[in-house]
């Protein structure tokens, strides 16, 4: 493949190049350490909102050690699910910070799903109990599937419970989980059954302000780790008030989001991923603590994932060259 022009990777190219979960988690830890030590730059995302439930975000980042700068343009339209269309769309551009050349443009939807799960797994290293064996999943879409793979990479999971407002999705997720991983998996008919008594609880539904969030106080067990990639939409104030420790991927970004999203309900944040990875803040300190990671998605994680895909795609000769 010639190196002339801009490399374009369609979603099929990105998937073919692959993004191994363990390698991604390790690369993210390195990048977040650099961020925490001042060797990376990630300004706050900016956005526009076509409706109350939809948005476009522009997400830039610079990682000198990785030799890349990047920006992702991502849209979230939850209503697309009812029309049989993807709720997330994304494009990512990776550039050379030495001379400013754009190196690659790639579809970012699949990449976004995997980097989100990998960040959750990195959070779990600091916030989940080492022996966490049960996982409750609320919302059984693409994020749930990627998170099962990511959590399985860092935790000794043995049991998975699933709930989705579409029962067939929960059933399919449980069936696939039991087939692909050494776990016992079962679909359930209520939110409470996938929260109460679980070591890890993942909420991965639509991002929305829910008038009566279904997760009630007293359901999250002592010692449990909650992981929300839906801006804590299904978590009630009562349930959040029982938490002993809250973390996020980026403190400043979460504080900015309090003005207009469900994360306004969150208690104060103890640490973000850069602080945890560098050791400036400690995570879980006892097996009895209830902890929660509310990661909103950080451009640095997109950059890291895109860089891994770009390198693998070049080695495999994938994509098409576009003239500039």
N, C-alpha and C positions, 0 to 999 in steps of 0.2 A: 504494500500500500504506500502510495506517495504521501509525503508529509506536507505537500502544497495545499493551501487552503484550510478551511475550517472543517474539522471532523464532526460529522453528525451521527449520533447514535439514537436510533428509534428505540422504542420500548423493547422490541424483540432483541435488538443488539445488546441492550443493557442486561436483559435477563440471561442472554447467552454468555456474555462476559462473566456474569456471576458476581456475587458479593458474599463470600463465606462469612458466616456470622461470627465465629470466634476471632477471625482476623480483623473484622470490623470493630468488635468490642475492644480489642487490644489497641488498634490505631486510634480509636476515640479516646481511650485513657491517656495516650501520649499527647494528643492534641489538647485535651482539657487541662493537662498539666502545663503545657506551654501557655495556654490562655491564663491560667492562674498565676503564672510567673511572668506575665507581661510580654510573652513572645508571640502573641496572636492578637488580632483585632477583630471584634465583632460588634458593630453598632447595632442599636435596636432596630428591629424590623419595623417597616412602615406599611400602612395598609389603606385600602379603600373598600367601601362596603355597599355593594349594589342593593342589598336588602338587609333586614335585621338578622337573618340567618346565614348570609353568605359574605364572603370577603375575598379580596386579592391581597397578598402580602409580597413585598419585595425584601429579600433577605441576603445582604452582602456579608462577606467574611474574607479575612486575609490570614494565611498560615505560612509564614516564611520558611519554616522548617520543612514543610511539605512542598514548597516551591509552587504555590498556587494561590490565586485569589478567585473568588466565585460569587455569583449572585443567583438566587433562585426566585422565579416568579411563580407563585403558587396560588391556586384558587380553590376554595372550599364551598361547595354548593350541595348541602345535604338533601335538598329536594330532588336531586338527580336520581337518587335511588328509586324513587317511585316511578321514574320514567325509564328505568333500566339502563341508566348511564352512570359512569363513575362519578362519585361525589367529589373527588380530588383530581385536579389537573395541575401539572407542574412542568416547567422547563428550567434547565440549569445550564449556565455558561461558566466554563472554567477558563481562566486566563493566566498567562505567565507574568508574575509580578516583576520580573527583571526588565522586560521590554514592553509590557502591555498587550502582547498579542493574544487574541482569543484562541484557545487551543481546541476546545470541543464544546459543542452544544448537545445536550442529551435530554431525552424524556426523563422527568424526575418523579413520576408517580410511584413506581415500584421501589425506587431508591429511597423515597421519603418513608415508605412503610418500613423498610428494613433498618434505616438509621434510627427511626423512632424506637423500634423494639430494642436495638442495640444500646441506645441510651438508657432505656429502662433496665436492661440487664446490668449495665454499669452501675446504675443507682442501687440495684439489688445487692451488689457486692458490699455496699456500705450500710444498707438499711434493712435488709432481710436477715432473719436468723440463718445461720450456716446450715442448719438441718431442715430448712423448710421443705416439706414434701407434698403439700396440697395446694392446688391453685384453683381459685374461683374466677370465672370469666363472665363478665357482663358485657354483651355485645360481641357477636361471633363473626365479624367480617375479616377483612384482610389483616387488620392490625392484630386481632386475636391470634391468628395463625402464625404471624411473624413473631409475636411475643412468646408463644409457646415454644418455638424453636430457640429464641434468645434466652428465656428463663431456663430451659432445659440445659443450655450450655453452661450455666453458672450455679444451678441449684439441683439437688437430688430429687426431682419431682417423681412422685409415684401415683398421684391421684388428681384428676381434673374434673371440675364440675362446671357446667356451662348453662347460661340463660341468654335468650335473645327474644325480643318481642315477636319475632317470627320463629315459632317453634321448630320449623323444618331446618332453619339455619343452625340452631343449637344442636339438633340431632346430627346433622351432617358434620358439624365441627367435632362433636364427641366421637363419632365413628371414625373420622380421619385421624384424630389424635391417638386413639387406641391402636390404630393400624400403623401409624408412623413412629410412635414413641413407646418405650416400655412403661406405659402408664395405664391405670384404670380410668376410663373417662365415661361420664354420664351427663345427659341433658336433663335439666330440671325445669319445673313450671313456675318458679317464683324467684325473685331477686334474693330474698332472704336465704334461700337454700344454697346460693353460690357465694354468699358473704359470711354467714355465721359459721364459726369454727375453722375457717380456712387459714392456712399459714400465709398465703399470698392472695390478694384480691386485685384483679385487673379490671378497670372499667374503660371500655373502648367503644363507646357508642357515639352518637351525634353530639356535637358541641352546641348546646342550647341552654337557655335559662328555663329550667323546669320549675313550674309553680310549686309542686310538691315532690321534691327529689325522693326517690324510693328507698335509698339506703338510710335506715333509721339508727338512732343511737342504741348502743348496746350490742349491735350485731358484729362489729369488727372485734375479733378476739384479742385479749392481751397477748402481746408478742407478734401480732400479725403485721405484715407489710402491705400497705395499699399502694397501688400504682394507677394513676389517672392520666390517660392521654386524651381526655375529653373535657379538659378545663373544669374538673370536678362537677360536671353537670348533674350526675345522679346522686351526689353526696349531700345530705342535709346538713344544715348548720349544727344540729345536735351531734351527728356522727363526726363531723370535722372537729368539733369542740373537745372530743375525747382523745384526740391525737397527742402523743408526747413529743413528736418530732416531725417537722415538715421540711422537705427539701425540694429543689427544683433544678432545672438545667442552667438557668441564668437568673440571678436574683433581680437585676434591674429590669429585665424583660417582664418578669412576673409582676413586679410592683406596678409597672406601667399598665399591665392588663387588668389590674384591679378596678380601673375606672369604668370599664364597659363590658366585663365578662363575668361569668359565674365564679371566677377565682376570687372575687371580692369577698366571698364567704370564708376563705382560708384563714387560719390563724397565722401569726407571724412566721416567716421562713427562717429556719435555723441555718441552712447552708445551701449553696449551689454546688454543681458537680465540680467546678474548678477548685472550690474550697475543699471539697471532700478528697479529691484526687491528690492535691498537694499536701494534705494533712493539716491545713490551717484550721479546719473544723473536723471534728470527729462525727461519725454517724451513730449508729446504734451502740449503746453502752450497756444494755441489759436485755435479757431474753423476754422481759415483760413489757417492753415499750411497744406502743402502737406507733408505727411510722408510716409516712406517706410520701411518695414522689409525685409531684405534679409538674411534669416536663411539658413545656409549651412548644418545643421545637426550636433548635438553634441553628443558625446558618453554618456555624463551624462544623456541625455534624454532617450537614449536606455536603460541604466541601470535602471532608474526609472520605465520605462514601463515594462521591463522584470521582475523586482522585484514584481510589482503588479500582473503580470500574474502568476509568480511562486507561490506566496502565494495563489492565487485563485485556481490554478491547484492542489496544495497539499490538500486544503480543499475539493475539489471535487473528489480527487482520480484519477486524469487524468495522462496520460503518461505511459511510460514504463521505467523500471530500466535496465540500462546497466552495466555490470561488468567493473571495471577499472583494 
